[in-house]
Amino acid sequence: MYYVMYSNENGEWMEHPDLAMLGRSGNSWVIPEQSEMIPLPSGSSLVNIPGYFPVGLENDNQAMCLNSDPGCPGKRAGVVAALLPQGFTRTLLPACIPRAQGGGIPLLGYTAVGFRGDKVYAAAVQSDRHHSWHPRYYNTEQLSQRIHRMLRRFPHNRILRQLAKCSLQYGCFTAQNMFYQRWEAGIPSTPACNANCLGCISEQHGEADSPQHRLGFVPTVDEIVELGVNHLKNAPRAIISFGQGCEGEPSLNADLIAPAIGRMRLQTPGGTININSHGGNHKQLQKIFKAGLDAIRVTIFSLVEENYNLYHRPQNYKLGQVFNSIKAALDQNIQVSLNLLVLPGFTDQPQEVEALLGFLEENPVDMIQMRNLNIDPDVIDQHMGFKSAGIGITSMIATLQREAPAVRLGSYTHEVDKY
């Protein structure tokens, strides 16, 4: 048994000794199974969900809203949730209800938590090693100094100024890696996009406020090349990635990215050049593939066309073109990852799992990156609905491992082994 954690009005996190923890899957409150819970991972953050009350299970198996602090009657109780580091996949959402109409849950990956035996547990499973993305390596005391040093070295590079903003204002890890000169670093290249995804984190498309703003310019080839070559030559396990959270769809800028890749590869064969894309611009992506791209990560919420359209809301392309882009990349020996946006109670619905397995049979991608979708589940319910109960995220993972054993499961892009 796991017990409800709540916050009091002093911001302290408390355990309710008599109220059992519930999690949310789709539109259901469920009792978490042992396989769905792990000790709170190192690098996680415990936070409050503003404007919501926690829900737990009483001894008579009735769900109860905890709207006041048991230790201080008349004072409100708040919802405690976890934000997980990369490398962990959420299995259950927090069970909670809004205090009032409107508002909604912010665009963060809130994870259900509970308390048992003097330990905090999170509704999650580990899906990748998380050493490189552990928060201890980011937002360090040296970051500002590194940013100033690199801005002096490349004083006219507007991309670098954007990455400095993303590093300091948004805390973006891939932006910071450019200044730490290691691992995967982002190179944003375009403000435009031809999809209106419900959970877009850089442009307002729905009810929730986007947590950051997009790039406001189109860089030059020279700006891309000087940053890319510097990182590919000098960073350990170097990856540069187009298609960051602060930009739109990079393949719209293929006529800029393709020659930039060509020039980078003339100067260094090292490192991995990756693009994060929705995959809909088949012809434009072909230019990027032929220029020397090493890896592509294609973002997908659903392999069911109706649900894909309802979430991504594509403009001037269809899911079939995404499939064509993936096939073309595989044919050219480019490492392909499916960036699967995971939402408990939706991604694990039988229809969704069946569609995913059917896709993998036709398109043997290298990896499925399971990424927690940062969105209010009520927004998904409003736009597309939870049509059936999920089988559980852990059961979905077990099914993928059994039915598609050649496909690696993870949560972020790995460098390409070219040798």
Beta strands, then each sheet from edge to edge (+ up, - down):
strand 1: 3-7
strand 2: 13-21
strand 3: 23-25
strand 4: 28-30
strand 5: 38-39
strand 6: 45-49
strand 7: 52-57
strand 8: 63-65
strand 9: 78-83
strand 10: 88-90
strand 11: 93-94
strand 12: 96-98
strand 13: 110-111
strand 14: 113-116
strand 15: 119-122
strand 16: 124-126
strand 17: 184-186
strand 18: 239-242
strand 19: 272-277
strand 20: 295-300
strand 21: 335-342
strand 22: 367-372
strand 23: 408-410
sheet 1: 6+ 9- 1+ 2- 7+ 8-
sheet 2: 6+ 9- 1+ 2- 7+ 12-
sheet 3: 4+ 3- 11+
sheet 4: 5+ 15- 14+
sheet 5: 6+ 9- 13+
sheet 6: 10+ 16-
sheet 7: 17+ 18+ 19+ 20+ 21+ 22+ 23+
end
